[in-house]
Amino acid sequence: MTENNYISVKSYTHLTGLSERTIRRYIANHDIDFLVGKDKRVMIAMTELKNNSIIAFNTDVLDLIKQADTGEAAAQNDVALLFLDSQHADMAFYWLNIAAKQHCSDAMQLLGECYVKGLGVKKDRNQAISWLAKAATAGSQIASQQMDGILLNRH
C-alpha cells in the first residue's frame, strides 16, 4: 500500500471515535496496519476504517477522507455531513470546527445550527449567532436568511 492510502492518527481518531491512546496501543501491539511517513508521522491504513468505523465507507467516501485528512476544508465539511446524516453529531462537530477555522462558510453555518439545536454540543444561542454571522459574512445565503430570521424575531 502506498503512503497516500494512509491517514493521520488524528483523522483516524475522529473517524472512528477511538481515543488516540487506544490507537497508539494498537500500534505498539501491531494490531493495526500503520507506517511511519516521510515526515516521521505515524499513519494508519485506510483499510482499517472498515474495522473500527461508525459509518459506512465506499470508494467515494474514502477519497473524501483523504482530502479531508490533507486539510481541504470543503472535504472536511462533507465528512461532517456524513456524520450528521448518520446521527453522529459529536463526530461531525470536530470536522465542522476545523473546516470553519479555514473560513468554510458552509461549515460555519452548520456549526451555528449545531449550537442552535444542541447537536454534538450544548445549546448556546450566543455561539450560534456568532457562527451564523461569520457564515453570512463569508457569503452563506442560508446563514444570511437565518440571521434575518433572528433579527426579525427580536422585534
N, C-alpha and C positions, 0 to 999 in steps of 0.2 A: 504494500500500500504506500502511496506517495504521501509526502507531508501535507499536501492540500486536502487529504481525506481525514485529517485530524483537526480537532478544535481545542481551544484553551480549556484548562481546568475550570476557570471561572464560568465560561459559557456552559460547559457540561453541567456544572453545579446548578445553574439557573435554567437548565432544560430538563433536569431530572428531579430536582428537589432534594437531592442528596447533599449532605454537608461536604464542605471541602475536606474536612478531617476524614470522613468516611472514604472519599475518593483517594486521598493520599494513602490511606491504609490499604485500599485495593491495589494501588500502585506498588507500595512496599512489598505486598504479598504476591505481586504479579498475577492478581486476579482479574486484571483489566488490561486490554491492549492499549499500550501507550508508546510514545517515543519522546526523546528529547530533541527538540527542534534546533535549527541552526543558531537561533538566538538563545539557546540553553533553557528555553521554557519547556515544561512538560506539557505534552499534548495528548489528548485522549482520542482514540479511533472513533470515527463517527458510527461505525458498525455497533459500537457499544450502546448507542442510544436505544436500539431495539430491546436491550435487556433491562434498561432502567427508566425509560421514558414514561411520562404520564400522559402523553398524547401520541397519536399515530403519526408516523412519518412515511412519506413516499419520496420519490426522487426529487420532485419539485421542492418539497419542504426541506430536504437535505441541502439542496443548492441554496435555498433561502437562509438556512442556518449558517452555511459557510460565509455568505455575505454578511450576515449579522455579526458573526464572530470576528470578521475583519474590520468592523466598525461602521458599516453602512447604516445610516440612521433609518432610511426607508425600510430596509430589510428587518431591522430591529423592531420597528413599528409593526411590520407584518407578522413577525414571530409573536409579538404581544397579542395581536388579533387572534392568532391561533389559540393562545391560552385563554383569552376572553371567551371565544366561541365554545371552548371545551370546559367552561365553568371553573377555570383555574386563575382567577383574577390576581391572586397573590403572586403567581409566577409572571403574569403579564406586567404587573407593576414595575418589576425590575427593568424589563425591556423598554417599557414606555419612558421610564426615567432616563435611561442612557440615550435614547433617541431624542427626547425632549431637550436634553442638555446640549445636543448638537443642532438645536433650533428647528427640529422637525415639527411643523405646525400641527400635523395630524396627531402626533404623539402628545403634544401639549394639550390639544383639545380632549383627547381621550383621558389624559391624566385629570383634567378638570372634571370630566364625567365620573371618573373613579372616586374623586373626593366628594362629588355631589351624592352619589349613590352608595358610598361605602364599599366599593369593590376593591378588595385587596388591601384596603387601608381604612382607617377610621374616617367617618364622615367629617368634613371640615369645610365649611362654607367659604372661609377666607382663602384657603388654598385653592378651592375650586374656582373662585372668581379670579384669583391671581393667574392660574394656568390658562383659564379661558381667555383672559385679557391678553396674555402673552401670545396665545394661539391666534387670536383675532388680529393682533398687531403684525404677526408673521404671515398673515394672509388667509387664514382659515375662515371660509364663509360660514361653516357650521358654527364655529365659535362666535363669530360676529352676530349671528342670529340668536345664539344663546345669550350673549351679553345684552342684546337689545331686549330680549325677554326678561332678563333680570332687571334691567333699568326700568322697563315699563311696569313691572310688578311692584316697584318701590313707590309708585305714585298712587 
